Amino acid sequence: MRRRMDIFAQFELLSDAAQLALVGGMFWVFAGFAGMMERRRAKRRDLARLEQVGWIPWLTLFMLAAIVGGGCLALGLPAVLGRL
């Protein structure tokens, strides 16, 4: 429990740009997961059981997460890289 509190405290102490870059990176990780799930659904051989993979619109989630994550990274990374 204490470790989780330390992670939240460290996140709060980051600059706004670093927080934005970190959130953008997490969105891209989720976009990668959504892309993998969409590929899994597309490679199904038995089209009658296509929806067994799930009803979630993976392609839409991939696109939204990639766009939002790219925007966050584009806004946050210049300030973070300028500090290095």
FENVEN-V667495 format. One record per pair of residues at least 12 apart in sequence whose C-alpha atoms are under 10 Angstrom apart, sorted by sequence separation. I is the first residue (numbers start at 1). J is the second residue. D is the distance in Angstrom with one decimal. If there is no record, write none. Layout:
i->I j->J d->D
i->I j->J d->D
//
This chain:
i->41 j->53 d->6.1
i->40 j->53 d->7.9
i->41 j->54 d->8.3
i->38 j->53 d->9.2
i->37 j->53 d->8.3
i->37 j->54 d->9.4
i->41 j->58 d->8.9
i->38 j->56 d->9.3
i->37 j->56 d->9.5
i->38 j->57 d->8.2
i->39 j->58 d->9.1
i->37 j->57 d->9.7
i->38 j->58 d->5.3
i->39 j->59 d->9.1
i->37 j->58 d->6.6
i->38 j->59 d->6.1
i->34 j->56 d->9.6
i->36 j->58 d->8.8
i->37 j->59 d->8.7
i->38 j->60 d->9.6
i->34 j->57 d->9.0
i->35 j->58 d->6.9
i->36 j->59 d->9.8
i->38 j->61 d->9.6
i->34 j->58 d->5.3
i->35 j->59 d->6.8
i->38 j->62 d->8.5
i->33 j->58 d->9.0
i->34 j->59 d->7.0
i->35 j->60 d->9.7
i->37 j->62 d->9.4
i->34 j->60 d->8.8
i->35 j->61 d->8.6
i->36 j->62 d->9.3
i->31 j->58 d->9.0
i->34 j->61 d->6.5
i->35 j->62 d->5.8
i->31 j->59 d->9.2
i->33 j->61 d->9.8
i->34 j->62 d->5.1
i->35 j->63 d->8.9
i->31 j->60 d->9.8
i->33 j->62 d->8.0
i->34 j->63 d->8.9
i->31 j->61 d->7.1
i->32 j->62 d->7.2
i->30 j->61 d->8.7
i->31 j->62 d->4.6
i->34 j->65 d->8.7
i->35 j->66 d->9.9
i->30 j->62 d->7.6
i->31 j->63 d->7.3
i->34 j->66 d->9.8
i->29 j->62 d->10.0
i->31 j->64 d->8.0
i->32 j->65 d->9.0
i->28 j->62 d->8.7
i->31 j->65 d->5.2
i->32 j->66 d->8.4
i->27 j->62 d->9.3
i->30 j->65 d->6.8
i->31 j->66 d->5.6
i->28 j->64 d->9.9
i->29 j->65 d->8.8
i->30 j->66 d->8.4
i->31 j->67 d->9.2
i->27 j->64 d->9.1
i->28 j->65 d->6.4
i->29 j->66 d->8.9
i->31 j->68 d->9.8
i->27 j->65 d->5.3
i->28 j->66 d->5.6
i->31 j->69 d->8.4
i->26 j->65 d->9.1
i->27 j->66 d->6.7
i->28 j->67 d->8.7
i->30 j->69 d->9.2
i->27 j->67 d->8.8
i->28 j->68 d->8.5
i->29 j->69 d->8.9
i->24 j->65 d->8.8
i->25 j->66 d->9.6
i->27 j->68 d->7.0
i->28 j->69 d->5.5
i->24 j->66 d->8.7
i->27 j->69 d->4.8
i->28 j->70 d->7.5
i->24 j->67 d->9.4
i->25 j->68 d->10.0
i->26 j->69 d->7.4
i->27 j->70 d->8.3
i->24 j->68 d->7.0
i->25 j->69 d->6.3
i->28 j->72 d->10.0
i->23 j->68 d->9.5
i->24 j->69 d->3.9
i->25 j->70 d->8.3
i->27 j->72 d->8.8
i->28 j->73 d->9.4
i->23 j->69 d->7.2
i->24 j->70 d->6.4
i->27 j->73 d->9.6
i->22 j->69 d->9.3
i->24 j->71 d->7.3
i->25 j->72 d->8.2
i->21 j->69 d->8.4
i->24 j->72 d->4.7
i->25 j->73 d->7.0
i->20 j->69 d->9.1
i->21 j->70 d->9.2
i->23 j->72 d->7.1
i->24 j->73 d->5.1
i->21 j->71 d->9.3
i->22 j->72 d->8.5
i->23 j->73 d->8.1
i->24 j->74 d->8.6
i->20 j->71 d->9.3
i->21 j->72 d->5.9
i->22 j->73 d->7.9
i->24 j->75 d->9.3
i->20 j->72 d->5.6
i->21 j->73 d->4.8
i->24 j->76 d->8.3
i->19 j->72 d->9.3
i->20 j->73 d->6.8
i->21 j->74 d->8.0
i->23 j->76 d->9.5
i->24 j->77 d->9.5
i->18 j->72 d->10.0
i->19 j->73 d->9.9
i->20 j->74 d->9.2
i->21 j->75 d->7.6
i->22 j->76 d->8.5
i->17 j->72 d->8.9
i->18 j->73 d->9.3
i->20 j->75 d->7.4
i->21 j->76 d->4.8
i->22 j->77 d->9.3
i->17 j->73 d->8.9
i->20 j->76 d->5.3
i->21 j->77 d->5.8
i->17 j->74 d->10.0
i->18 j->75 d->9.8
i->19 j->76 d->7.7
i->20 j->77 d->8.2
i->21 j->78 d->9.4
i->17 j->75 d->7.3
i->18 j->76 d->6.2
i->19 j->77 d->10.0
i->21 j->79 d->9.4
i->17 j->76 d->4.3
i->18 j->77 d->7.4
i->21 j->80 d->7.9
i->16 j->76 d->7.8
i->17 j->77 d->6.9
i->18 j->78 d->9.8
i->20 j->80 d->9.7
i->15 j->76 d->9.6
i->17 j->78 d->8.3
i->18 j->79 d->7.8
i->19 j->80 d->9.6
i->17 j->79 d->6.1
i->18 j->80 d->5.9
i->16 j->79 d->9.3
i->17 j->80 d->6.3
i->18 j->81 d->9.5
i->15 j->79 d->9.3
i->16 j->80 d->9.5
i->17 j->81 d->9.8
i->15 j->80 d->8.6
//
